Amino acid sequence: MEKNRTAVVIDDELDVCRYIESILQDHGFDTRTALEARTGEDLILHSPPDLICIDIMMPGRSGVQLLSRLKKNDTTRDIPLIMITGIKEKMNIDWTEIARGLKVRRPDAVVEKPIDPVRLMRAVESSMCGRPGAE
């Protein structure tokens, strides 16, 4: 019997967490959620998932700071990671261009809010393609 793929979703907006969680669950993922980066990091380190979805802008530790911490950790550095952002909508900044210039780990994909379920799942599948646990 195959085990379900697992995902950790981290976003400071509860409605966004629940929405992403429901999309992933509809596609066979077991999910865990956190409303801030520190709790999310604890979830990831306690039981590394097959996929991580992180909001870029959160109070306290940002998604970019968490991305950097996960890249430095041998256990988490290769887990597919999707950044979720509303930054373009809020500040007219293109996160995709910023991500290309990062010296630390780049996300495997960037999905902009409002989240389109089809676009999210395309990003998930392309991020996980060829990795253990991918279908």
C-alpha positions in Angstrom: 0.0 0.0 0.0 1.4 3.4 -1.0 1.7 6.1 1.5 0.1 9.4 0.8 2.3 12.3 -0.1 2.6 14.8 2.7 2.7 18.6 2.7 3.2 21.4 5.2 1.4 24.7 4.4 2.6 27.9 6.2 0.6 31.1 5.8 -0.4 33.7 8.3 -3.9 33.9 6.8 -6.0 31.0 8.2 -8.4 31.1 5.2 -5.4 30.8 2.7 -4.0 27.9 4.7 -7.3 26.1 4.7 -7.8 26.7 0.9 -4.4 25.4 0.0 -4.8 22.5 2.4 -8.2 21.5 0.7 -6.7 21.7 -2.8 -3.8 19.5 -1.8 -6.0 17.0 0.1 -8.2 16.7 -3.0 -5.1 15.6 -4.8 -4.1 12.9 -2.3 -1.9 14.8 0.1 -1.9 14.5 3.9 -1.4 18.1 5.2 -0.2 19.9 8.2 -0.5 23.7 8.6 1.0 26.5 10.5 0.2 30.2 10.8 3.7 31.3 11.3 7.2 30.3 10.2 8.6 29.1 13.5 5.7 26.6 14.1 5.9 25.5 10.4 9.7 24.9 10.7 9.0 22.7 13.8 6.5 20.7 11.8 8.9 20.3 9.0 11.8 19.3 11.2 9.7 16.9 13.3 8.5 14.9 10.3 9.9 16.1 6.9 7.1 16.3 4.3 7.2 15.6 0.6 6.3 19.2 -0.2 6.4 22.6 1.5 4.2 25.7 0.7 5.3 28.9 2.3 3.8 32.4 2.2 6.5 35.0 1.5 5.3 37.8 3.7 4.4 36.9 7.3 4.9 38.6 10.6 8.0 37.6 12.5 10.2 35.3 10.4 9.4 35.7 6.7 9.0 33.0 4.2 12.3 34.0 2.6 14.1 33.7 6.0 12.5 30.2 6.5 13.5 29.2 2.9 17.1 30.1 3.7 17.1 28.1 7.0 15.6 25.1 5.3 18.3 25.2 2.5 21.0 25.1 5.1 19.6 22.0 6.8 20.7 18.6 5.3 17.3 17.0 6.1 15.2 19.7 4.4 17.3 21.2 1.6 15.9 18.9 -1.2 12.2 19.0 -0.2 10.3 20.7 -3.1 9.3 24.2 -1.9 6.6 26.5 -3.4 6.4 30.1 -2.4 3.0 31.6 -2.2 2.8 35.3 -2.7 0.4 38.2 -2.8 3.3 40.7 -3.0 2.8 41.6 -6.7 -0.9 42.4 -6.0 0.0 44.4 -2.8 3.2 46.2 -3.8 3.4 45.7 -7.6 6.7 43.7 -7.2 7.3 40.6 -9.3 8.5 37.9 -6.9 9.6 35.6 -9.8 12.3 38.2 -10.8 13.4 38.5 -7.2 13.6 34.7 -6.8 15.9 34.4 -9.8 18.4 36.7 -8.0 18.5 34.9 -4.7 21.9 33.6 -3.6 20.3 31.2 -1.2 18.0 28.4 -2.2 15.5 29.4 -4.8 11.9 28.1 -4.5 10.9 25.3 -6.9 7.9 27.4 -7.9 6.1 30.6 -7.1 2.3 30.8 -7.0 0.6 34.2 -6.8 -2.5 35.0 -4.8 -5.3 34.7 -5.5 -4.5 31.0 -5.8 -5.8 29.2 -8.8 -6.1 25.5 -8.0 -5.0 24.3 -11.4 -1.9 26.6 -11.4 -1.1 25.4 -7.8 -1.2 21.8 -8.8 0.8 22.3 -11.9 3.5 23.9 -9.7 3.2 21.0 -7.2 3.6 18.4 -9.9 6.5 20.1 -11.7 8.3 20.7 -8.4 7.9 17.0 -7.4 8.6 15.5 -10.8 11.3 12.9 -10.6 11.6 13.1 -6.8 10.9 10.3 -4.3 7.2 10.2 -3.4 6.2 11.7 -6.8 3.5 9.8 -8.7 
